């Protein structure tokens, strides 16, 4: 009797979101991407994998679990410790994403050298460069260590063998898109490969209490390359922000199971690599021109840190039928709302003007406390009037033209005072809630119109 040969089944997997389909489709029904479904073979599970193994584990009551004292690995970089929530948790899996050339590999190579010591060996797995190329990059940055080991390998099985032999205290994988499992037929960087290799590293991290950093690329749309499931597997997700044309880089915690997701680390790209910036406000205001119309200073909160940022605006008569609305570092929809408030509540006619708004230094403003600074800078450029040079503007603008209160007002004012500002225009409700006297001139306002009558020279 002839035995039919079992054929390997195939399915189609979206390389953007991980959606699986038994047949090919031009557009992914989950994320809407076109031509993102790629054929992959389904690897049948072996009989050994199907057999349920007996494990000596049972549920434990929450109050019976002993809480051990948390011990974190501290880097020599305070900015890196800040964005991680106070240091690296042993046994955690961390993912660092960012555009090519923004400084991910540079920062992690520096951190690897800083951690490497006689009792703390570090393994740097390079899937994109040879050992010689990595050495050249380290020499350019002035880095060297006898306790940092470089492994140029992409096969996950060979990587695991080297990890078991070396027993490192810290592992860095550059990058996760280049690592592959030979048991899968799909190409490196595909959904199944990235997911399977990430799960392998997760198992190593948890079983050996070794922190593992995975470096990942982002697509041209700014999303992490590979499946979204990778973001759910890791404990901490860090994103590099900033323009490659600027010197400053922001490392933001998008997900952190062991700390806050509101913190950022500020770094500067130099010839010697990534250098931390302990006082971002001074750096962002260093090239400010005080007597220039269209320039105002706002204070935004990044986690527990207040940062002063210069907002530049330019209102110019349009030469075309449709005026332009361009922003850098500011939400374009928020700008459209603020322009509507200026037209409706203040009476400014902006329909024939191109409006450009820029947050200096490559910073992205994600909170509404900068609204007052934005509308003031636009009005300053439109009327060609200079804003008070030593004044800081804080407040959220409502649709009725009112100025609403913001959080952590005392920390913002203290930062402005430290940077040499002598006056602050803030919401009147915040002025009433201040508990202690601050040696700076405070002016409370209730509306945009009231604020605009006070801020110009």
C-alpha positions in Angstrom: 0.0 0.0 0.0 1.5 3.3 -1.1 1.9 6.0 1.6 1.1 9.5 0.4 3.9 12.0 1.0 2.8 14.8 3.2 3.3 18.2 1.6 4.4 21.2 3.5 1.6 23.7 3.7 2.1 27.4 3.0 0.4 30.5 4.2 0.8 34.2 3.5 1.9 36.6 6.2 1.7 40.4 6.2 5.2 41.8 6.8 3.7 44.9 8.4 1.3 43.6 11.0 1.7 39.8 11.0 -1.8 39.0 9.6 -2.0 35.4 8.3 -4.0 34.3 5.3 -4.4 30.9 3.6 -4.3 32.7 0.2 -2.5 35.7 -1.3 -4.3 39.0 -1.3 -3.1 42.3 -2.8 -4.1 44.3 0.3 -3.9 43.2 3.9 -7.4 43.3 5.5 -5.9 44.1 8.9 -3.5 47.0 8.4 -4.5 48.0 4.9 -0.9 47.8 3.4 -0.6 46.9 -0.3 1.6 44.0 -1.5 2.7 43.2 2.0 1.7 39.5 2.1 4.6 37.1 1.6 4.4 33.3 1.2 5.9 31.3 4.0 6.0 27.6 4.8 4.3 26.2 7.8 6.8 24.1 9.6 5.0 21.0 11.1 5.6 20.4 14.8 7.6 17.3 15.7 6.1 14.6 17.8 8.3 15.6 20.7 6.9 19.1 20.6 3.3 17.8 20.6 3.9 15.8 23.8 3.0 17.7 26.8 5.8 17.8 29.3 5.2 17.5 33.0 6.4 20.7 34.8 6.7 21.1 38.5 4.8 24.4 38.7 1.6 25.4 40.4 -0.3 28.7 41.0 0.9 30.7 44.0 -1.2 33.2 46.0 -0.1 36.8 45.5 0.4 37.4 49.2 2.7 34.3 49.4 5.1 35.6 46.8 8.2 37.1 48.4 9.3 40.4 46.9 13.0 40.5 46.5 14.8 43.8 46.5 15.1 45.2 43.0 18.6 45.3 41.7 19.3 47.3 38.5 22.4 47.6 36.4 23.4 51.2 36.3 25.0 52.7 33.3 27.6 55.5 33.5 25.2 57.6 31.4 22.5 59.2 33.6 20.4 59.9 30.5 20.3 56.2 29.6 19.4 55.3 33.2 16.6 57.9 33.2 14.9 56.6 30.1 15.1 53.0 31.3 13.4 54.0 34.6 16.4 53.8 36.8 18.7 51.3 35.1 18.6 47.9 33.4 16.5 45.1 35.0 18.3 41.7 34.9 16.5 39.2 32.7 14.7 41.8 30.7 14.4 42.0 26.9 14.7 45.4 25.5 14.2 46.7 21.9 15.7 49.9 20.5 14.3 51.1 17.2 15.2 54.0 15.0 16.0 55.2 11.5 19.2 54.0 9.8 22.2 56.1 10.8 20.6 57.8 13.7 23.0 56.3 16.3 21.5 53.1 17.7 24.6 50.9 17.1 26.9 53.7 18.3 25.0 54.2 21.6 24.8 50.4 22.3 28.5 49.9 21.4 29.4 52.6 23.9 27.2 51.1 26.6 28.7 47.7 25.9 32.2 49.1 26.6 31.0 50.9 29.7 29.5 47.8 31.2 32.3 45.4 30.3 34.6 44.5 33.1 36.5 41.6 34.7 33.4 40.3 36.4 30.9 41.5 33.8 31.5 40.1 30.3 29.4 41.6 27.4 28.6 39.8 24.1 27.9 42.1 21.1 26.3 40.1 18.3 26.8 41.8 15.0 24.6 40.6 12.2 25.4 43.5 9.8 29.1 44.0 10.2 32.1 41.7 10.4 34.3 41.7 13.5 36.9 43.8 11.7 34.2 46.4 10.7 33.0 46.6 14.3 36.6 47.1 15.5 37.0 49.9 13.0 33.9 51.7 14.3 35.0 51.1 17.9 38.5 52.6 17.1 36.9 55.6 15.5 34.9 56.2 18.7 38.0 55.6 20.9 36.5 52.4 22.5 38.4 49.3 23.6 37.9 46.5 26.1 39.2 43.1 26.7 35.9 42.0 28.3 33.7 42.9 25.3 33.3 40.0 22.9 32.2 40.5 19.3 30.3 37.8 17.5 29.6 38.2 13.8 26.8 35.6 13.4 23.2 35.5 12.2 22.3 31.8 12.8 20.3 31.7 16.0 21.4 28.1 16.8 25.1 29.1 16.6 24.4 32.3 18.6 22.8 30.2 21.4 25.8 27.8 21.5 28.2 30.8 21.9 26.0 32.3 24.6 26.0 29.0 26.6 29.8 28.8 26.2 30.6 32.4 27.1 27.9 33.0 29.8 27.9 36.8 29.3 26.2 39.2 31.7 24.8 41.4 29.0 23.9 40.6 25.3 23.4 43.1 22.5 21.9 41.9 19.1 22.5 44.2 16.1 20.1 43.7 14.6 17.1 41.4 15.1 16.1 41.6 11.5 19.3 39.9 10.4 19.0 36.9 12.8 17.4 33.7 11.4 16.3 30.3 12.4 17.4 27.6 9.9 14.3 25.5 10.7 12.1 28.1 9.0 12.1 28.5 5.2 11.4 32.2 5.2 14.0 34.9 4.7 15.6 36.8 7.6 13.6 39.8 8.6 10.3 38.2 7.8 7.5 37.9 10.4 8.0 34.3 11.3 11.8 34.7 11.6 11.7 37.9 13.7 9.0 36.5 16.0 10.7 33.1 16.5 14.2 34.6 17.1 12.8 37.2 19.5 11.1 34.4 21.5 14.4 32.5 21.6 16.1 35.6 23.0 13.3 36.1 25.5 13.7 32.5 26.8 17.5 33.1 27.2 16.9 36.4 29.1 14.3 34.9 31.5 16.1 31.6 32.2 19.5 33.1 32.8 18.5 36.5 34.2 20.6 38.2 31.5 19.4 41.5 30.0 19.3 41.4 26.2 19.1 44.5 23.9 17.7 44.0 20.4 18.4 46.7 17.8 15.6 47.1 15.2 15.1 49.2 12.1 12.1 51.3 11.3 10.3 51.6 7.9 10.0 54.7 5.9 6.7 55.4 7.6 8.4 55.5 10.9 7.1 52.1 12.2 9.3 49.3 13.6 10.2 47.0 10.8 8.8 43.5 11.1 5.6 42.4 12.9 3.9 44.3 15.6 4.1 41.2 17.8 7.7 42.1 18.4 6.6 45.1 20.4 4.4 42.9 22.6 7.2 40.3 23.3 9.8 42.7 24.7 9.7 44.3 28.1 11.0 47.7 27.1 10.7 49.5 23.8 12.9 52.5 23.1 12.7 54.8 20.1 15.4 57.1 18.7 14.0 60.4 17.6 15.6 63.3 15.9 16.8 64.4 12.5 20.0 63.1 11.2 20.8 66.6 10.1 20.7 67.8 13.7 23.2 66.9 16.4 20.6 66.1 19.1 19.0 62.7 19.6 16.1 61.8 21.9 15.6 58.3 23.2 12.0 57.9 24.3 10.5 54.9 26.2 7.4 53.9 24.3 6.8 50.8 26.5 8.4 50.0 29.8 7.2 47.2 32.2 9.7 48.3 34.8 9.3 52.1 34.7 7.7 55.2 33.3 7.0 55.6 29.6 7.1 59.4 29.8 10.9 59.8 30.3 13.3 60.7 27.5 17.1 60.7 27.3 18.8 63.5 25.4 22.1 62.9 23.6 24.3 64.8 21.2 26.1 63.1 18.3 29.7 64.0 18.3 32.9 62.7 16.7 33.5 60.6 19.8 30.0 59.1 19.6 26.8 59.8 21.6 27.3 62.2 24.5 24.6 62.8 27.1 23.1 66.2 27.5 22.4 66.9 31.2 20.7 70.3 30.6 18.6 70.1 27.4 17.1 73.5 28.0 20.4 75.3 27.7 21.3 73.4 24.5 17.9 74.1 22.8 18.1 77.8 23.7 21.8 78.3 22.9 21.3 79.7 19.4 18.2 81.8 20.2 17.9 85.3 18.7 16.0 87.4 21.3 15.0 90.4 19.1 13.4 88.3 16.3 9.6 88.4 15.6 7.9 85.0 15.6 10.1 83.5 18.4 8.6 82.4 21.7 9.7 80.1 24.6 7.5 77.4 26.0 8.1 74.7 28.7 7.1 71.1 28.0 7.2 68.2 30.4 9.0 65.0 29.3 8.2 62.6 32.2 9.5 64.3 35.3 11.8 66.7 33.5 10.8 70.2 32.3 12.4 71.3 29.1 12.4 74.8 27.6 12.0 74.9 23.8 12.0 77.7 21.3 8.9 77.9 19.1 9.5 79.7 15.8 6.6 80.8 13.5 6.6 82.5 10.1 3.4 84.0 8.6 4.0 85.1 5.0 1.6 86.3 2.3 0.9 83.4 0.0 1.6 83.6 -3.7 -0.8 80.7 -4.5 -4.4 80.1 -4.1 -4.2 77.7 -1.2 -2.1 78.8 1.8 0.4 76.3 3.2 0.4 75.0 6.8 3.7 73.3 7.5 5.0 72.2 10.9 8.1 70.6 12.3 7.8 69.1 15.8 4.2 70.3 16.2 1.0 68.4 15.5 -0.4 69.8 12.2 -4.0 69.2 13.4 -3.3 71.1 16.6 -1.9 74.0 14.5 -5.1 74.1 12.3 -7.2 74.4 15.5 -5.1 77.2 16.9 -5.3 79.1 13.6 -9.0 78.8 13.7 -9.1 80.2 17.2 -7.0 83.1 16.1 -9.3 83.9 13.2 -12.6 83.4 15.1 -11.8 84.7 18.6 -9.0 87.3 17.9 -10.0 88.4 14.4 -6.7 87.7 12.7 -7.1 87.1 9.0 -4.8 84.2 8.2 -6.6 82.8 5.1 -4.1 84.6 2.7 -1.0 83.7 4.7 1.4 80.7 4.6 2.1 79.6 8.2 5.2 77.7 9.2 5.8 76.5 12.8 9.0 74.9 14.0 10.1 73.5 17.4 13.8 74.2 17.4 16.3 71.4 17.9 14.3 68.5 16.4 12.0 68.2 19.5 8.5 66.9 19.1 5.9 68.7 21.3 3.3 66.2 22.4 1.4 68.2 25.0 -1.0 71.2 24.9 0.9 73.5 27.3 2.8 75.0 24.3 -0.5 76.3 22.8 0.0 79.8 24.2 3.5 80.0 22.9 2.5 78.8 19.4 -0.4 81.3 19.0 1.8 84.1 20.4 4.7 83.3 18.0 2.2 83.3 15.0 0.8 86.6 16.0 4.2 88.0 16.6 5.3 87.1 13.0 2.1 88.3 11.5 2.3 91.7 13.2 6.1 91.8 13.1 6.4 92.5 16.8 8.9 91.1 19.2 7.8 89.0 22.2 9.3 90.0 25.6 12.8 88.4 25.5 12.8 87.1 29.1 9.2 85.8 29.2 8.1 82.2 29.1 4.6 81.3 27.8 2.6 78.4 29.4 -1.0 77.5 28.8 -3.4 75.4 26.9 -5.7 77.2 24.4 -9.4 76.1 24.3 -11.8 76.5 21.4 -13.4 79.5 23.0 -10.1 81.3 23.2 -9.7 80.7 26.9 -6.4 79.7 28.6 -6.7 76.5 30.5 -4.5 75.3 33.4 -1.6 72.8 32.9 0.0 70.3 35.2 3.2 70.6 37.2 3.3 74.4 36.9 5.8 74.8 39.8 8.4 72.6 38.1 8.0 74.6 34.8 8.4 77.9 36.5 11.5 76.7 38.5 13.1 75.6 35.2 12.4 79.0 33.7 13.9 80.8 36.7 17.0 78.5 36.5 17.5 79.5 32.8 17.4 83.2 33.6 13.8 84.1 32.6 12.4 86.9 34.7 8.7 86.7 33.9 6.1 84.0 33.1 2.6 84.3 31.5 0.5 81.4 32.7 -3.1 80.4 33.2 -4.9 82.4 36.0 -6.1 79.1 37.6 -2.5 77.9 37.9 -1.5 81.2 39.4 -4.1 80.7 42.2 -2.9 77.2 42.9 0.8 78.0 43.5 1.6 77.0 47.1 5.0 78.8 47.5 6.3 82.1 46.4 8.7 82.0 43.4 11.1 84.8 42.7 9.9 85.5 39.2 7.2 87.8 37.9 4.0 85.8 37.3 1.1 87.1 35.3 -2.1 85.1 35.1 -4.3 85.3 32.0 -7.8 84.0 31.2 -7.9 84.4 27.4 -5.7 84.5 24.3 -6.7 88.2 23.8 -5.6 89.1 27.3 -2.2 87.3 26.8 -1.6 89.0 23.4 -2.0 92.4 25.1 0.9 91.6 27.5 3.5 89.7 25.7 4.9 92.2 23.1 7.6 94.7 23.6 
